Amino acid sequence: MITERSSVPQSQRDVGCIGINPSRKATWLEWLPVAIGLLALYVPTFYNLANDLWQQDDYAHGPIILTVILWLIWDKRAILLAAPTHTAPVTASHCWSAACCFMF
């Protein structure tokens, strides 16, 4: 029996059918309260948009754009989930401080 050796690391080969590594399942459970909070914020917003603004001809493209963006994120989910976890040497606080200096 001939087996092929892959150059892909084992952690990336074990990606499930929806692009989630089994070792990352605990991470999803940690983010569950955040997801519930975001749903509590966004559901009323989308309800108001669907019943008001998206009914007008000038803004009717909103749901189409939203659907395309969600599809693009879903299509590239394996790449997004496999992103490196190391951080850049410049922290967000440095960037925020520089932005505040430029503002004034």
C-alpha positions as CSV (number, residue, x, y, z in Angstrom):
1,M,0.0,0.0,0.0
2,I,1.4,3.4,-1.0
3,T,0.9,6.3,1.3
4,E,1.5,9.9,0.4
5,R,3.4,12.2,2.7
6,S,1.8,15.6,3.0
7,S,3.7,18.8,3.7
8,V,0.7,20.1,5.6
9,P,1.1,19.9,9.4
10,Q,-1.0,17.3,11.2
11,S,-3.0,20.0,13.0
12,Q,-4.2,21.4,9.7
13,R,-4.9,18.0,8.2
14,D,-7.3,17.1,11.0
15,V,-9.7,19.9,10.1
16,G,-13.3,18.7,10.3
17,C,-16.1,19.0,7.7
18,I,-16.9,22.6,8.7
19,G,-13.3,23.7,9.0
20,I,-13.0,23.4,12.8
21,N,-10.0,21.6,14.3
22,P,-11.2,19.2,17.0
23,S,-8.7,20.8,19.5
24,R,-10.4,24.2,19.0
25,K,-13.9,23.0,20.2
26,A,-13.1,24.3,23.7
27,T,-12.4,27.7,22.2
28,W,-15.8,27.8,20.6
29,L,-17.4,27.1,24.0
30,E,-15.4,30.0,25.5
31,W,-16.8,32.3,22.9
32,L,-20.4,31.2,23.3
33,P,-21.3,34.1,25.7
34,V,-19.8,36.6,23.3
35,A,-21.8,35.1,20.4
36,I,-25.0,35.3,22.5
37,G,-24.3,38.9,23.4
38,L,-23.7,39.8,19.7
39,L,-26.9,38.1,18.7
40,A,-28.7,40.2,21.4
41,L,-27.3,43.3,19.8
42,Y,-27.6,42.5,16.1
43,V,-31.0,40.8,15.9
44,P,-33.0,43.9,16.8
45,T,-30.8,45.9,14.4
46,F,-31.4,43.6,11.5
47,Y,-35.1,43.4,12.3
48,N,-35.3,47.2,12.2
49,L,-33.3,47.4,9.0
50,A,-35.5,44.7,7.3
51,N,-38.7,46.5,8.2
52,D,-37.6,50.1,7.5
53,L,-34.4,50.9,5.6
54,W,-34.1,47.9,3.4
55,Q,-37.7,48.4,2.1
56,Q,-36.6,51.6,0.3
57,D,-35.3,51.2,-3.3
58,D,-32.1,53.2,-2.5
59,Y,-31.0,50.8,0.3
60,A,-32.5,47.5,-1.0
61,H,-29.0,46.2,-1.9
62,G,-28.1,45.9,1.8
63,P,-29.2,42.2,2.3
64,I,-27.4,41.3,-0.9
65,I,-24.1,42.8,0.3
66,L,-24.5,41.2,3.7
67,T,-25.1,37.8,2.1
68,V,-22.1,38.1,-0.2
69,I,-19.8,39.0,2.7
70,L,-21.1,36.1,4.9
71,W,-20.5,33.7,2.0
72,L,-17.0,35.0,1.4
73,I,-16.2,34.5,5.1
74,W,-17.7,31.0,5.1
75,D,-15.8,30.1,1.9
76,K,-12.4,31.2,3.4
77,R,-13.1,29.9,6.9
78,A,-10.3,27.3,6.9
79,I,-7.8,30.0,6.0
80,L,-9.2,32.3,8.6
81,L,-9.2,29.7,11.3
82,A,-5.6,28.6,10.4
83,A,-4.3,32.1,10.8
84,P,-1.1,32.4,12.9
85,T,-1.7,33.1,16.6
86,H,1.5,35.1,17.3
87,T,1.1,38.8,17.7
88,A,2.9,41.6,16.1
89,P,5.6,43.4,18.0
90,V,3.6,46.6,18.0
91,T,0.6,46.3,20.3
92,A,-2.8,47.8,19.8
93,S,-2.1,50.3,22.5
94,H,0.9,51.7,20.5
95,C,-1.3,52.1,17.4
96,W,-4.1,53.7,19.5
97,S,-1.6,56.2,21.0
98,A,-0.2,57.1,17.6
99,A,-3.7,57.6,16.2
100,C,-4.6,59.9,19.1
101,C,-1.5,61.9,18.5
102,F,-2.3,62.4,14.9
103,M,-5.9,63.4,15.8
104,F,-4.7,66.3,17.8
